[in-house]
Amino acid sequence: MRHETVGSGREAAFDRTSPTHAGATNKKLTTTLSDLPHPSEIALGEHRPWSVIPTSSVVALLSVDRGNWGTWRCRGIGPAELPVSWFKPASGQPCYYRISDILSWLASRHGELFDSRAYMLDFMRTNLGSNFATSEWVRRMAERDGPVQGSVRFTPAGFKAYLASLLAI
């Protein structure tokens, strides 16, 4: 019986989708802008439309290669980042993004319009009722979430600016 070896075997050692790689997933990472998912394909889980997440969460949410994400950000073709001055320093100096801004960016990559305000108000209407579908209630819900949201930590002034920005949407 003859065994044939295809390649040197080194490919599997570096293939992140290989089942032999520690902590591997079977999902292939997105490496091109044209492979990005449609906003409707994103599973937001516990994230609300106004939630803020760091870079590490964005690349996980979109299954994007982190190096490509950094390249897109440096070239100015990623979603709008929130001002770094709003946040307390964190290791790795992550950028922070509002969920609605990410969805808007994805829609634009697919040639579609996305209304962040309407999306937030629809979320409020669906989850709390018509009486709560206002920008003021979005701001109140964000204020209730507080200045610490998972790994995101706002400065006091940054949190005030963030809340004010929700009224402008």
N, C-alpha and C positions, 0 to 999 in steps of 0.2 A: 504494500500500500504506500502510495507516494503522497506526501503532504506538500501543498504549494503555499508559499507565503506571498501575499500580495502586499507590497510596500515593506518598509523596514519595521513596522510595528510602532514606530515613534509617533505616527499620526494619532493613534488612539490615546497615547499618553497626554497629548495636548489638546485633544478634542473635548471641549466642555460638554458636549452632548453625549459623549461616550458613556455607557452605563458603568464602565470601570473607573471613571474619574470620580474622586471623592466629592460628595455633595452635588453630583451631576443632576441635571434636569434633562428631560427629553425634548424641551422646547428650544428651538434654535433662536439665537438672538438676532434681532433686526440689525442689519448692517447698512441699509440704504434708506434714504428718505421715502422712496417709492414703496417700501415695504411696511411703512408705519400703519398701525391699525386705524380704522375709522373710529371716531369718537363713540359711536354706539356699541363698539366691540370692547370697550374698556369696562372692566369690573371694578367699580370704585369701593366696594366693601363698605367700611364704616366712614369713609371720607365724604364730607358734605361738599357742595360746589364751591364754597368759600374757604375750605380747608387749605392750609399751607403745608407743603411737603418739601423735603430736601432732595437734592440731586439723586441720592441713593434710592429713594423711594420712587422717583420718576422713572429711572432706568429699569427698576424692577416692575413697575406698573405697566410700562410699555414694552418690556422685554427687549430693550435696546442695549447694544454694546456700549459700555461706559466710555471707552475711548472715542467712539463715533459721536456720542452725546457731547463730549468735551469739544470735539472738532466743530460740530454744528454750532455750539454755543459761542466759540471763539470767532466763527465766521458770521455770527449774527443771524443765523437762520433757525434758531431754536425759539421756544416760546418766551414771552416777556418774563424777566426775572423781577422779583421784588427787591427793593433797595436793601443792600447788605447792612446799612446802618440801622435797619429796623430790628436786627437780630443780635443776640449775644454771640460772642465768638465761639466757634465750635471746631473740633479737630477736623482737619481736611478742608477747612474753609468751604463748606458747601454753598451752593446757590439755592435759593428758595423760590418756589413757584406756587401760585394759586391754582387749584384744580380746574376752575373755570377757564383760566388762561391756557392751560395745557389742552383742554378740549377745544377751545377756540383755535389754537394753533394747528391741532390735528385736522379740524374741519377745513381750515384754509389750505392745508397740504393736499386735501382731496377736492379742492375747488369749490368748497361750500361756505356759506355764511353761518356764523354761530353767534347767537345773542346771549351773552353771559348773564345779563340782567334777567331776561325772560327765563333762562334755565334755572337761575336761583329762585325766582318767584314761582315757577312751576314746581320746584322741589318743595317749597314752603306750602303751596296750595295742596299738593299731594299728601304731604306728611302731617300738616297741622291744620289745614282748612283754609278757606278763602279769606277769612278775616286776618290771617297772618301773612298773606302774600304781598308784603311791602318791603321796600329797601330798609326801612327802620327796623322791621322784625328780623331781617337777615343780619343787620348789625347787632341787634340784641342777642341773637343766637350765637354769633361769633364771640361776643363779649362774654357770654355764659361759658363758652369753651375755654376761655382764659388765655393768658399769655404763654402758657406752656401746653403745647399740643404734640404729644409724642416726643420726638427728638427735636422739635422746633421750639426754640426759646426766644421770645421777643424781649427787647428792652422795654422799659415803661413807656418811653416816648415813641418807640417803634410800634407798640401795640395800639397806642392812640392813633397814630398815623394809619395803621392798617384798618382800624375800625372806621375812620373817616373815609378811607378809600372805598369802602363797601357802599357808602352812601352815594358815591360818585358813579357807581356802575350803572 
